[in-house]
Amino acid sequence: MTRFGYDERSAALLVFPVLAVLLVVAAFPIIYSFWVSLHDIVLTRPLRRPFVGFDNYFRIFDDARFWTAVARTTVYTLVCVVATTFLAVLVALLLNEVFPGQRLLSALLLVPWATPSVVNGLMWKWIYDPTYGLLNGLLVQVGLLERYRVWLGDPDITLLLIANAAIWKQMPLAALLMIVTMKAIPEDLYRAARVDGANIWQRFVHVTLPALRPGLMLVLVYETMISIRHFDLFLIMTQGGPGDASFTLSWLIYVETFRSLRFGTGAAMSYVLAITTFALSWAVIRFLGKRI
Amino acid sequence: MTSPAKSFSRRTAAAGAASAAMMLGAGPAALAQPAGAVNFIGWSAAVDQVRAQISAFQAATGIAVNYENFPWAQYRTALVTRLVANAPIDCSWISDAWLPEFAEAGWLADISDVSALTRYNAETTAYCTQSMVYNAKQYGLAYYGDHMSFMVNTDMLARAGITTPPTTWEEVVEQSLRMKQQGVAEFPLLLSLAADTWLIEFVSALNFSFGGRFVDDAGNAVMADANRGAVRAARFLREAIHTHRILSPGAVETGEINGLRAFGSGAHAFAIVPTYRIRALNDPAQSSAAGKIRLALMPKGGPSGTHETCGWIRFWGMTPGAKADRARRERTLRFIEFFGGRDTAGNYSMQKLLLTDMGLPSCAVPLAQDPEVVQFWQRWAGGGAVVAEQSGLARKKDVISPWFGEWVETSNQAWQNICLGRAEPEAAMRAAGAKWTELKRAFR
């Protein structure tokens, strides 16, 4: 008597190539990078790579830069996630209505999302430029500024300006997900609410918002995962500066790994970031999932 | 670093002519040399000039060359990963800043015993040779050597009624304030202080001109020392931005290239710029301030100030793998000599090409007398006297060490925090000094 029939064996055989590829391209790097994180590997000292166990993890928690980066990343992620979600809901509410030009507006909405990240970063860097930037030009012309000012070079607002560039790019996809969720809300619910005398605000709070929870959960999880790991905008716009004003976890990992060439601590930091991302996503799903 | 020259067709033609001349000069014997490839990696600078010279080299020697290049910003990482993976590299461009760590890692071959290359030391400026030496061993042949120069926009000075460029930083402040009052410039002084690979050269130049040092001769951090450290230079920067307002607070987000553009636009009267940029700055096709930019000696700062500046060198380095294999060694040495020394016709053709096409100053002493070189400096800088004098006052970065790559991240943040007014100069330099000491101890 065999445990697996012909169908099961055939299925296993067909799945095997994909499984093998996944093992090589996904599982191996994950396992190997964890192994690297347990060693003190500095590329410029190729002859020594001692096994240090979890010392790299302890070391990064003792590193002041790490906690600075955690603080910056927290602020950045919060701003990005909250603003993106809020704006996405507003845009979705607008585009869920029927009005002339609605289709064109929906199509245009996707332009920022389709813009490559590097282009987005460069574009906003130019917009914020202190000498020839569009933002300065605009604000001076409308009389809101007397003279050109420094934007990205101001450490008090750098993080917010980078977040703005990220929100501009990320919001369209979030809005699209919200629109899809809104389209699934039965019209009967609104009719019933109207019969009960609910005004527009009450209909939004008691009908739309509860029905948006699946979409909201998706957007919150996705935006959290994306924002916490953002790197490209920081590379292009500020390189972690000025000073340490935009020194986020992703930037710290880049500096540690590719500038200081400390692959051991860089890998350990990457694991901390990955675990944090998973934990946050799990928390969002658990918190909102219960209410769906 | 440098951008490729525009005159590709001229380069190609030059390469063809050079190749033909070499072939005629070297004869069939050279072409009959055993074939084999030299694997060379450089950063994406002077690409057309390098290709032209490679063509000439191949024509003269029959040795093939595999040439790869990477952008400067990613170059060190790209090269290190290849070296770690034992990629078959024979020769590469190396920055003086990486020499100790590369030498300690065993990625560079000591060429002190290679007379075919060391004989050029007699014709190389001492500063350049010293920059290729680590622990009494020489690791390469010069590609180019340059230094930070103090440049002035003579037109703006004239408009403010200033006839003599400043010789001290105090005079820079004084003249800048005058220009501000007269509306000649909002921020007369331009410094590129973005936290990129150039920042250490800019602040080193400033520091040296204030008579300061980051580390002493024994390699101990003295940067926080109020008298001989970098504190005076740091204070000057902070005051220039926040007190005198002669330097834009946007300097912290101004990279070297953007700084160059801003200075070329004619918006600033004074700037610290790599010398090789003088050609672009005085080229009407690239700069609206063309013809108005002149070199002056680095101003002195404070009571122990000097006209010293920061110099640096890039050089041709050979890998130990290439040195260990006789055939590879032979090919690579010929290649390095052809580019970093004299070609088969006995000329410093590459060094001259780099100067005349790109403005990259050469380390080869004999070239200084070359009529074309003299003409070059006359045309683009109004003469070569200041360049020569400043070059003699150039010091290599005193922070070059096996831990430089790590330390410079902390240093960059410290300088930016000073410029932002977020850290006191003394405290910021103490933090940078502490990091230096920590890394130095860890290296042992």
Contacts between the chains, C-beta under 8 A, distances in Angstrom:
chain1	res1	chain2	res2	distance
A	43	B	80	5.3
A	43	B	81	7.3
A	43	B	84	5.5
A	44	B	80	6.8
A	44	B	101	4.4
A	44	B	102	7.6
A	44	B	104	7.2
A	44	B	105	5.1
A	44	B	402	7.2
A	44	B	405	7.0
A	45	B	104	7.3
A	45	B	105	6.4
A	46	B	84	5.7
A	46	B	105	5.5
A	46	B	106	7.3
A	47	B	105	7.9
A	47	B	106	7.3
A	130	B	248	6.9
A	130	B	250	3.8
A	130	B	253	7.2
A	131	B	250	7.1
A	131	B	262	6.5
A	131	B	267	7.4
A	150	B	248	7.1
A	150	B	249	5.0
A	150	B	250	4.3
A	150	B	253	7.2
A	152	B	253	5.1
A	153	B	249	5.8
A	153	B	250	4.8
A	153	B	251	7.7
A	153	B	252	4.8
A	153	B	253	4.1
A	153	B	420	8.0
A	154	B	249	7.6
A	155	B	420	5.6
A	155	B	422	6.6
A	238	B	253	7.1
A	239	B	194	7.1
A	239	B	195	5.5
A	239	B	196	6.6
A	240	B	195	6.9
A	241	B	194	7.1
A	241	B	195	4.5
A	241	B	252	6.5
A	241	B	253	7.3
A	241	B	412	7.9
A	241	B	413	7.5
A	241	B	416	5.4
A	242	B	195	7.4
A	242	B	252	4.0
A	242	B	253	6.3
A	242	B	416	5.0
A	242	B	419	7.5
A	242	B	420	5.6
A	243	B	252	7.6
A	243	B	413	5.8
A	243	B	416	4.4
A	243	B	417	4.3
A	243	B	420	5.3
A	243	B	422	5.7
A	243	B	423	7.8
A	244	B	413	5.5
A	244	B	417	7.5
A	247	B	413	7.9
A	255	B	409	5.7
A	258	B	77	5.0
A	259	B	77	7.7
A	259	B	405	6.6
A	259	B	406	7.9
A	259	B	409	6.1
A	260	B	405	6.2
A	260	B	406	4.4
A	260	B	409	6.7
A	261	B	77	7.3
A	261	B	80	6.2
A	261	B	405	6.8
A	262	B	406	7.6
